[in-house]
C-alpha cells in the first residue's frame, strides 16, 4: 500500500511491529548509538539469556531493522536502514 507521497506503509508497518517489543526496541536503540554489537555483549548488557536475544535479533533482521555479518566466529549486528535510523533518532 502506498500513500500520496509514495511511502510504503507495509514496510513501515513491519518496522513498527518489530520495534513494538521493549527488548527489541532497546536493542535497536542501543545499536543506533553504536557502530555494531554482537549477541554475547547484548545479552550481557540487557541481562537477558542469549537464546532470547537471538530470537529478538531474528525478528529484527526479518523486518529489515538490522543487518548482521560474520566477524570471525561471531556475528555482529548493526542498523543500516535509514528509515529505522530516522525513527530511532526521534527517541529523546
Secondary structure, 3 states (H helix, E strand, C coil): CECCCCCEHHHHHHHHHHHCCHHHHHHHHHHHHCCCEEHHHHHHHHCCCHHHHHHHHHHHHHCCCCEEEEECCEEEEECCCHHHHHHHHCCC
